[in-house]
Amino acid sequence: QVQLVESGGGLVQAGGSLRLSCVASRSIFRRNTMGWYRQASGNQRELVASISDGGSTNYADSVKGRFTISRDNAKNTAYLQMTALKPEDTAVYYCNSLLNARLGASWGQGTQVTVSS
């Protein structure tokens, strides 16, 4: 049963923007801190941004000032607005609750972001 569906990825030139969306099941989303993660080829998955149920946000240094995470609690949806994209942002992007990630729970299929130079 799919509980996380990411979308919005694509191919973009350096300096461009993309907006990712993640629809989660209510059990994953509600009252949990949600995170956007990414995994580049040959690398481990890393957390790039997180947002608490109350809207507090945190960002990895590599994306601070360029990415913005948000959430719509009524829609069980998290977003990642990405601007000033760089080739090193190329990766498959996933969302999940931080709790699920720590527990090793399942992930969605992710969405591919490719930034050309």
Secondary structure, DSSP 8 states (H G I E B T S, - for coil): ---EEEE--EEEETT--EEEEEEE-HHHHTTS-EEEEEE-TTS--EEEEEE-TT--EEE-TTTTTTEEEEEETTTTEEEEEE-S--GGG-EEEEEEEHHHHHHT------EEEEEE-
